[in-house]
Amino acid sequence: MSRAIVLGGTGVVGRAIALRLARDGWRVDVTGREARNMPSDLTAAGVSFVRADSRDATEVAVAFGAGADLLVDCVCYTAADARRLLPLARDATSTVMISSKAVYADAVGNHSNSDVPPQFDGPIRETQSTVRPSDIDFDSREGYGANKVAAERVLLDSGLPVSVLRPSKIHGRGAARPREWVFVKRVLDRRPLLLARRGAGVDHTTAAANLAALVEIAAARPGTRVLNCADPDAPSGLEIARAIARLLDHEWHEVLLDGDAVGNVGLHPWDAVHPIVLDMSEAQALGYSPAGDFVSTVADEVDWLVREARGGADVASLPSGDDPFFAPYFDYAAEDRFLEARAMSVGRLG
Ligand SMILES: NC(=O)c1ccc[n+]([C@@H]2O[C@H](COP(=O)([O-])OP(=O)(O)OC[C@H]3O[C@@H](n4cnc5c(N)ncnc54)[C@H](OP(=O)(O)O)[C@@H]3O)[C@@H](O)[C@H]2O)c1
């Protein structure tokens, strides 16, 4: 039986990877700092939890043991993290590091987290330039992509069989920040759908299940490489909202704004000014076949969100009302004022 170890394997990404490998007959260990964060579906699938903080080289070495056929790192954010991974990667047949599309820079250096939105020429290939590597705070808008680039370089320069995967906006069961909640909660609250730029914004989605499918290919074909990972389709915000409504048997009252969001009104997480789409031909050439398109893969997460909202065992994992990431998307008072003012101006014109 082949053995895999997934570092930081209890989040949305590690969970999908571990589950797929376990179902395909692998012996899988996942690490994390807290046993209570181990998803019950992983335990049920025979995956073992090993407590180890990835920032502690001794703890990770003990968890890793004598070697593995596949080593996956879901919590490699900096060059220092990558250097700590190298001794383990030497004893693994194939290693996968989860990076991000946030590394890509457009012709003038803008990236997904810059104040000026990036404008790419078309679907982004792995050869697209990246932001400059840096070790400024990785948990900041400027530092996230720059530190991922620094980590990638440490691993790729080692010449070891490391596949660096660059996903886009990840969705899946158990996500710590389930962006789809923006539309799921709106359906549950029976609110209208207000979308800036008529919901045309595209910021490529990546199903955790598709990432897992690509990890399995990287395991079967060890190599030193970079691969994009995104869904086979690239739905717009409006298409995402409509797909989620269909899954919930709901029909939106759609209010599509021609321009930018008005304050918080019309905001949604996929509102990229210029489309951000990853080219998937490198992965396909390696033999990758996606688990599904956006709508078929998002169904599992939507089901999870609805169950938890209705009092499921995991309800505490849903974003709270004052979560600073989600709060602007649920500014219902501002929406009501906006809709009222609009109705009055239509009335006056009529
Ligand atoms: N989410 C996205 O949209 C997105 C997009 C592009 C790229 N990515 C990349 O995808 C990777 C995985 O993302 P994710 O969303 O699955 O992350 P996540 O939800 O934060 O999950 C990470 C898991 O790892 C554990 N963990 C965190 N720090 C650890 C440490 N020092 N040692 C051991 N375990 C640790 C956490 O559990 P404990 O707290 O119990 O340790 C957590 O369950 C990241 O590298 C991220 O940069 C994510």
The ligand as an SDF file (V2000), in Angstrom:
LIG
                    3D

 48 52  0  0  0  0  0  0  0  0999 V2000
   -8.3410   28.9370    0.1740 N   0  0  0  0  0  0  0  0  0  0  0  0
   -8.0520   29.4540   -1.0210 C   0  0  0  0  0  0  0  0  0  0  0  0
   -8.9000   30.0300   -1.7380 O   0  0  0  0  0  0  0  0  0  0  0  0
   -6.6420   29.3080   -1.5540 C   0  0  0  0  0  0  0  0  0  0  0  0
   -6.3430   29.8160   -2.8180 C   0  0  0  0  0  0  0  0  0  0  0  0
   -5.0620   29.6080   -3.3450 C   0  0  0  0  0  0  0  0  0  0  0  0
   -4.1160   28.9330   -2.6090 C   0  0  0  0  0  0  0  0  0  0  0  0
   -4.4210   28.4750   -1.3650 N   0  0  0  0  0  0  0  0  0  0  0  0
   -3.4090   27.7380   -0.6100 C   0  0  0  0  0  0  0  0  0  0  0  0
   -3.9350   26.4730   -0.2620 O   0  0  0  0  0  0  0  0  0  0  0  0
   -3.2680   25.9950    0.9040 C   0  0  0  0  0  0  0  0  0  0  0  0
   -4.2460   25.3190    1.8390 C   0  0  0  0  0  0  0  0  0  0  0  0
   -5.3120   26.1690    2.0410 O   0  0  0  0  0  0  0  0  0  0  0  0
   -6.5320   25.7910    2.9870 P   0  0  0  0  0  0  0  0  0  0  0  0
   -7.6200   26.7450    2.5710 O   0  0  0  0  0  0  0  0  0  0  0  0
   -6.7860   24.3440    3.0270 O   0  0  0  0  0  0  0  0  0  0  0  0
   -5.9310   26.2560    4.3880 O   0  0  0  0  0  0  0  0  0  0  0  0
   -6.6120   26.2060    5.8080 P   0  0  0  0  0  0  0  0  0  0  0  0
   -8.0850   26.1350    5.7030 O   0  0  0  0  0  0  0  0  0  0  0  0
   -5.9820   27.3320    6.5700 O   0  0  0  0  0  0  0  0  0  0  0  0
   -6.1500   24.8100    6.3840 O   0  0  0  0  0  0  0  0  0  0  0  0
   -4.8890   24.5650    6.8010 C   0  0  0  0  0  0  0  0  0  0  0  0
   -4.9570   23.4370    7.8320 C   0  0  0  0  0  0  0  0  0  0  0  0
   -3.6520   23.2130    8.2460 O   0  0  0  0  0  0  0  0  0  0  0  0
   -3.5530   23.2710    9.6570 C   0  0  0  0  0  0  0  0  0  0  0  0
   -2.3760   24.1000    9.9430 N   0  0  0  0  0  0  0  0  0  0  0  0
   -2.2710   25.4360    9.8870 C   0  0  0  0  0  0  0  0  0  0  0  0
   -1.0310   25.8120   10.2620 N   0  0  0  0  0  0  0  0  0  0  0  0
   -0.3410   24.6740   10.5260 C   0  0  0  0  0  0  0  0  0  0  0  0
    0.9780   24.3990   10.9630 C   0  0  0  0  0  0  0  0  0  0  0  0
    1.8580   25.3660   11.2220 N   0  0  0  0  0  0  0  0  0  0  0  0
    1.3360   23.1100   11.1190 N   0  0  0  0  0  0  0  0  0  0  0  0
    0.4630   22.1110   10.8770 C   0  0  0  0  0  0  0  0  0  0  0  0
   -0.8070   22.3110   10.4950 N   0  0  0  0  0  0  0  0  0  0  0  0
   -1.2030   23.5820   10.3100 C   0  0  0  0  0  0  0  0  0  0  0  0
   -4.8220   23.9020   10.1950 C   0  0  0  0  0  0  0  0  0  0  0  0
   -5.2990   23.1460   11.3080 O   0  0  0  0  0  0  0  0  0  0  0  0
   -4.7460   23.5470   12.7960 P   0  0  0  0  0  0  0  0  0  0  0  0
   -5.1560   24.9650   13.0110 O   0  0  0  0  0  0  0  0  0  0  0  0
   -5.4230   22.5740   13.7040 O   0  0  0  0  0  0  0  0  0  0  0  0
   -3.2800   23.3630   12.7530 O   0  0  0  0  0  0  0  0  0  0  0  0
   -5.7970   23.8270    9.0340 C   0  0  0  0  0  0  0  0  0  0  0  0
   -6.8240   22.8630    9.2350 O   0  0  0  0  0  0  0  0  0  0  0  0
   -2.5170   27.1710    1.4820 C   0  0  0  0  0  0  0  0  0  0  0  0
   -1.1430   26.9970    1.2350 O   0  0  0  0  0  0  0  0  0  0  0  0
   -3.0290   28.3730    0.6990 C   0  0  0  0  0  0  0  0  0  0  0  0
   -2.0310   29.3490    0.5190 O   0  0  0  0  0  0  0  0  0  0  0  0
   -5.6640   28.6380   -0.8160 C   0  0  0  0  0  0  0  0  0  0  0  0
  1  2  1  0
  2  3  2  0
  2  4  1  0
  4  5  1  0
  4 48  2  0
  5  6  2  0
  6  7  1  0
  7  8  2  0
  8  9  1  0
  8 48  1  0
  9 10  1  0
  9 46  1  0
 10 11  1  0
 11 12  1  0
 11 44  1  0
 12 13  1  0
 13 14  1  0
 14 15  2  0
 14 16  1  0
 14 17  1  0
 17 18  1  0
 18 19  2  0
 18 20  1  0
 18 21  1  0
 21 22  1  0
 22 23  1  0
 23 24  1  0
 23 42  1  0
 24 25  1  0
 25 26  1  0
 25 36  1  0
 26 27  1  0
 26 35  1  0
 27 28  2  0
 28 29  1  0
 29 30  1  0
 29 35  2  0
 30 31  1  0
 30 32  2  0
 32 33  1  0
 33 34  2  0
 34 35  1  0
 36 37  1  0
 36 42  1  0
 37 38  1  0
 38 39  2  0
 38 40  1  0
 38 41  1  0
 42 43  1  0
 44 45  1  0
 44 46  1  0
 46 47  1  0
M  CHG  2   8   1  16  -1
M  END
$$$$
